[in-house]
């Protein structure tokens, strides 16, 4: 019998876009809820946002099975941390853990593109952005995933973060108010959905501030 | 790297040395499943393809797992049988606790997810797309797992060709309060489209129902078809130069 499948691949790209914006006293993390494979939509309602600690959420796109494995691993590591230290992990600590976890699989990587958003120990918004093998950076805002090429330049244009080369180091958080940041997130996703076939269906927005975690949703194009 | 010609028994090519599934042999085609008012309905035909040869015609691809779950499989049928053996053991060992607890569809789906992902990590995949549905404590559950571990829940799911042909119909016509009769009618509509357009589909199918009360897997039956359209009788009319 002849071979039917050309070759099996352990990876797939299930698409999706993630955005996070940090402000002086809040952080907004958002992602669409579409999950695709090739030209197929698998489901229109899959959450890419995962709460890792009280003040730390991760939005991930890429290969869903790897993302799920990564989320489970981080949840297990966080549980151990809580037992050992009797407190929730801070967002910068979770940021380092995520980097190490990704690099641990450097030679069979998790095909996942993450942004981590939350509040640091001073209550200031923080965003960490990653590549699939764990190199990361603390920034004021970031975008990852299939629509990032459309979203990132738009955020750059609107938010104009100070150069990381400046001395003394400038604060990277955005000058926007919380509601302005939420509106900006809605706009960038509505725009990305127009051109990126892997982004759409619904937008999930998670807002972290002194009050806690708050969620809202916005419908996106379904085509 | 230098390959050692003595070690490479390459009379039948490099594949002979491999002991993992490189490609499927006997395969089942689409599975379609929906939530309805009282539970889950699942449909699959009974064809077992050997490449493009229709080799088997009575393959049962819908199976009961434990008390609350229904599993449907497409893809390699021998891998499906291995999965069933694993699940039988899981259910047996769970039952031996004799604590009155039993695994629900959510747990079984999660287990399947880890099983599929674990095998892909070993580069030795189970060549299936699985659909898992069930009801426990009044909660309906319907999910899917792919060969490489991609998994999700939805109100309606379909594997393979079903994703192309059945899900658009389901997105148009599915709603939360489908009765059993309406649900079966909707699944039969999907299966009929698949029968007409998917060459490996056969006109012998089973529909399974799972509710809080229990499971019923139907006897195999056929759908009414109509091949009398003139375009079917003379498909090349108006296409000059065609066979």
Interface residues (C-beta under 8 A of the other chain):
Chain A: X1 X2 X3 X4 X5 X8 X9 X10 X11 X12 X14 X35 X37 X40 X42 X43 X45 X46 X63 X64 X65 X68 X69 X108
Chain B: X22 X23 X24 X25 X50 X51 X113 X116 X117 X120 X121 X123 X125 X144 X146 X147 X148 X149 X150 X151 X152 X153 X154 X163 X164
